[in-house]
Amino acid sequence: MNAGFFRRLFSTTIDMMFVFTIIYLSFILFGRPFLQAKIENYDEINASYVEIMSVYNENLSEIQKEYEVSRELAGSDEELKAQALEIYLEKTAVLKDQNLIDTAPYNGPLGIYFTSVIYYYLFLFLVLMTVYTLAFKGRTIGRRTMRVKLAGPVNAMSIFLHDIAFKYLIVIVLVPINVLFAIMLLMFMALIDTGLIGATRNKITIRDMITKITVEKTEYKY
């Protein structure tokens, strides 16, 4: 009997958590120092940016408190409340404009760093998930835990297409092009999978149909 949506979801979640844990540890040990070293004077730039944002948040909090006090003092006087709101909006606008000026010199190098971090995670996720899935021949920790298995013409190519290409690769490739499209595609794929597994008798997704692989329940460990 083919596995239902939640078994497949939880098995995928377990595998993703396992791979992301490895990536996170590699990032702490190697990735972060390497990427920060690529940005000249990263420590000074980051420290200055953090300090600027800390002062900005403190000033914003003070303006918020002043506005709340002004509203309380205004009581039921709507005119005074409107004046307090106008002053609040003017002060926050000035503060935000100044913050944009203050942080402008740091946005470039920090933007490069954080973009590199995202690509680091995405690239390693794709590589490690591919190696992990193929090394286990589709019998991943997540599937073993949830007691599901791949059935059909299971081989390296079909596993790659089923578990990597049609599941992660298409979305990851879209991220550098347009993050919004990538997120929309991910949500659309999840919606289609949910609908097909829940509505079809055989509980198969589009990638199951293309690769002729099904995900079946098994009551034994393998």
C-alpha positions as CSV (number, residue, x, y, z in Angstrom):
1,M,0.0,0.0,0.0
2,N,1.4,3.4,-0.9
3,A,2.3,5.8,1.8
4,G,0.1,8.8,2.7
5,F,1.0,12.4,2.7
6,F,2.1,12.8,6.3
7,R,4.4,9.7,6.2
8,R,6.1,11.1,3.2
9,L,6.2,14.6,4.7
10,F,7.8,13.5,8.0
11,S,10.3,11.2,6.2
12,T,11.4,14.2,4.0
13,T,11.5,16.5,7.1
14,I,13.7,14.0,9.0
15,D,16.1,13.7,6.0
16,M,16.3,17.5,5.6
17,M,17.0,18.1,9.3
18,F,19.8,15.5,9.2
19,V,21.4,17.1,6.1
20,F,20.9,20.7,7.4
21,T,22.5,19.7,10.7
22,I,25.6,18.6,8.9
23,I,25.7,21.8,6.8
24,Y,25.2,24.0,9.8
25,L,28.1,22.3,11.6
26,S,30.3,22.6,8.5
27,F,29.3,26.3,8.3
28,I,30.3,27.0,11.9
29,L,33.6,25.2,11.5
30,F,34.7,26.1,8.0
31,G,32.1,28.0,6.0
32,R,31.6,31.1,8.1
33,P,35.3,31.8,8.7
34,F,36.0,31.3,5.0
35,L,33.2,33.5,3.8
36,Q,33.9,36.2,6.3
37,A,37.6,36.2,5.3
38,K,36.5,36.9,1.7
39,I,35.1,40.3,2.9
40,E,37.8,42.8,3.7
41,N,37.5,44.1,7.3
42,Y,34.4,42.0,7.9
43,D,34.6,42.1,11.7
44,E,34.9,45.9,11.8
45,I,32.1,46.4,9.2
46,N,29.7,44.0,11.0
47,A,30.5,45.5,14.4
48,S,29.8,49.0,13.1
49,Y,26.6,47.9,11.4
50,V,25.4,46.2,14.6
51,E,26.1,49.3,16.7
52,I,24.2,51.5,14.2
53,M,21.2,49.3,14.3
54,S,21.3,49.1,18.0
55,V,21.2,52.9,18.3
56,Y,18.5,53.0,15.7
57,N,16.3,50.5,17.6
58,E,16.8,52.4,20.9
59,N,15.8,55.7,19.3
60,L,12.8,54.1,17.6
61,S,11.8,52.6,20.9
62,E,12.0,56.1,22.6
63,I,9.9,57.6,19.9
64,Q,7.3,54.9,20.3
65,K,7.2,55.5,24.1
66,E,6.8,59.3,23.6
67,Y,3.9,58.6,21.2
68,E,2.2,56.3,23.7
69,V,2.6,58.9,26.5
70,S,1.2,61.6,24.2
71,R,-1.8,59.5,23.4
72,E,-2.5,58.8,27.1
73,L,-2.2,62.6,27.9
74,A,-4.5,63.4,25.1
75,G,-7.3,61.4,26.7
76,S,-10.4,61.6,24.5
77,D,-9.2,64.6,22.6
78,E,-9.0,63.2,19.0
79,E,-7.2,66.4,17.7
80,L,-4.4,65.9,20.2
81,K,-4.2,62.2,19.3
82,A,-3.9,63.1,15.6
83,Q,-1.2,65.6,16.4
84,A,0.7,63.0,18.4
85,L,0.4,60.6,15.5
86,E,1.7,63.2,13.0
87,I,4.7,63.9,15.2
88,Y,5.4,60.2,15.6
89,L,5.3,59.6,11.9
90,E,7.5,62.6,11.2
91,K,10.1,61.5,13.8
92,T,10.2,57.9,12.6
93,A,10.5,59.0,8.9
94,V,13.5,61.2,9.8
95,L,15.0,58.4,11.9
96,K,14.6,55.8,9.1
97,D,16.1,58.2,6.5
98,Q,19.1,58.8,8.7
99,N,19.5,55.1,9.3
100,L,19.5,54.4,5.5
101,I,22.3,57.0,5.2
102,D,24.2,55.5,8.1
103,T,24.0,51.9,7.0
104,A,24.5,52.6,3.3
105,P,28.4,52.0,3.4
106,Y,27.9,48.6,5.0
107,N,25.0,47.2,2.9
108,G,27.2,46.3,0.0
109,P,29.8,44.0,1.8
110,L,27.3,42.6,4.2
111,G,24.9,41.9,1.4
112,I,27.6,40.0,-0.5
113,Y,28.3,38.0,2.7
114,F,24.7,37.0,3.4
115,T,24.1,36.1,-0.2
116,S,27.2,33.9,-0.1
117,V,25.8,32.2,3.0
118,I,22.6,31.5,1.3
119,Y,24.4,30.0,-1.8
120,Y,26.6,28.0,0.6
121,Y,23.6,26.4,2.2
122,L,21.8,25.7,-1.0
123,F,24.8,24.3,-2.9
124,L,25.9,22.0,0.0
125,F,22.3,21.0,0.6
126,L,22.0,19.9,-3.0
127,V,25.3,18.1,-3.1
128,L,24.9,16.4,0.3
129,M,21.3,15.4,-0.2
130,T,22.3,13.8,-3.6
131,V,25.2,11.9,-2.1
132,Y,23.2,10.9,1.0
133,T,20.2,9.7,-1.0
134,L,22.2,7.8,-3.6
135,A,24.6,6.3,-1.1
136,F,21.6,4.9,0.8
137,K,19.9,3.9,-2.5
138,G,16.8,5.8,-1.4
139,R,16.6,4.0,1.9
140,T,17.2,7.2,3.9
141,I,17.0,7.7,7.6
142,G,13.7,9.5,7.2
143,R,12.2,6.7,5.2
144,R,13.5,4.0,7.6
145,T,12.1,5.9,10.5
146,M,8.7,6.4,9.0
147,R,8.8,2.8,7.5
148,V,8.3,3.7,3.9
149,K,10.3,2.6,0.9
150,L,10.7,3.2,-2.8
151,A,9.2,0.6,-5.1
152,G,9.5,0.2,-8.9
153,P,12.5,0.7,-11.2
154,V,14.7,1.9,-8.4
155,N,18.2,2.7,-9.7
156,A,20.7,5.6,-9.3
157,M,19.1,7.6,-12.1
158,S,15.5,7.1,-11.1
159,I,16.3,7.9,-7.5
160,F,18.1,11.1,-8.5
161,L,15.2,12.2,-10.7
162,H,12.6,11.3,-8.1
163,D,14.3,12.4,-4.9
164,I,16.5,15.3,-6.1
165,A,15.7,16.7,-9.5
166,F,12.0,16.9,-9.3
167,K,12.0,17.6,-5.6
168,Y,14.7,20.1,-4.9
169,L,16.9,20.9,-7.9
170,I,14.2,22.8,-9.9
171,V,13.5,25.1,-6.9
172,I,17.1,25.6,-6.0
173,V,18.1,26.6,-9.6
174,L,15.4,29.3,-9.5
175,V,16.6,30.9,-6.3
176,P,19.5,32.9,-8.0
177,I,17.1,34.0,-10.8
178,N,14.1,35.0,-8.7
179,V,13.6,34.1,-5.0
180,L,9.9,34.9,-5.1
181,F,9.3,32.5,-8.1
182,A,11.3,29.8,-6.2
183,I,9.1,30.2,-3.2
184,M,5.9,30.2,-5.3
185,L,7.1,27.1,-7.1
186,L,7.9,25.3,-3.9
187,M,4.4,26.1,-2.5
188,F,2.7,25.1,-5.8
189,M,4.6,21.8,-5.8
190,A,3.6,21.1,-2.2
191,L,0.0,21.9,-2.9
192,I,0.0,19.7,-6.0
193,D,1.6,16.8,-4.0
194,T,-0.9,17.2,-1.2
195,G,-3.8,17.2,-3.6
196,L,-2.6,14.2,-5.6
197,I,-1.7,12.1,-2.6
198,G,-4.9,12.9,-0.9
199,A,-7.2,12.7,-3.8
200,T,-5.9,9.9,-6.0
201,R,-6.5,6.2,-5.2
202,N,-2.9,5.2,-5.7
203,K,-1.5,8.2,-3.7
204,I,1.1,9.1,-6.3
205,T,2.6,12.5,-7.2
206,I,3.7,13.8,-10.6
207,R,7.3,12.8,-10.0
208,D,6.1,9.3,-9.1
209,M,4.3,9.1,-12.4
210,I,7.3,10.3,-14.4
211,T,9.8,8.0,-12.7
212,K,7.3,5.2,-12.3
213,I,8.4,5.0,-8.7
214,T,6.0,4.7,-5.8
215,V,6.5,5.3,-2.0
216,E,5.1,2.3,-0.2
217,K,4.5,1.6,3.5
218,T,6.4,-1.2,5.1
219,E,5.9,-2.6,8.6
220,Y,9.4,-3.9,8.9
221,K,12.8,-2.3,9.3
222,Y,15.0,-2.5,6.2
